[in-house]
């Protein structure tokens, strides 16, 4: 089973700017955290895009490829991103996936030999 990513907005404090956290696993039982925090973009008007940016950055860092779809969290404080099982091409995704890329979903194609 593929692990999901949770994103949360973290408001500004006296010492830190607004940021978005992406978390796949919190540190526990001797295991390292799989997470990152990104500062909010200055031009960010819509938080959904920033949640997607954070989730995609963590998926890229962890080398997790595929089609990722967002849904609101049960506590309405962020988003949950799930990786749909299957093999997809960019062409298929562009044709069949509704919504806005970078807001409702994102796609990370696996690196090809030419990319390496």
Phi, psi and omega in degrees: 000135180282141179278145178268174177234134176252136176241146181220146173272136177238111182295164180294149174241186177294337184243348184228146177284172174300142180213167177238131180254139173241127187229126173255331177201133174280152178295127178194155177050037179080358179270141179287156174289145171247088185205166173205162176232135178240137174294143178295140177294144178299321183274002184293114177257333183241121182296332182303320180294324180288324175298316179296320180298317179292315180298317180295320179298319178291317178300319178296316180299322181272359180062040178262114184259170173119195183261121182247129182241140181261149171215151180293148178284157183295333179267004178060028180253000182183205181228151171248131181249128178240145178265119181286131178294147178128175179245124184234149173255160178301320180298316179296314181300313181299329183278322191248346184264122180275175180089188184249123177295139181084007176223306180262336183199165170212161183230130174239111179281143176296148178295140175266170180301325180291332179285335186288000000 
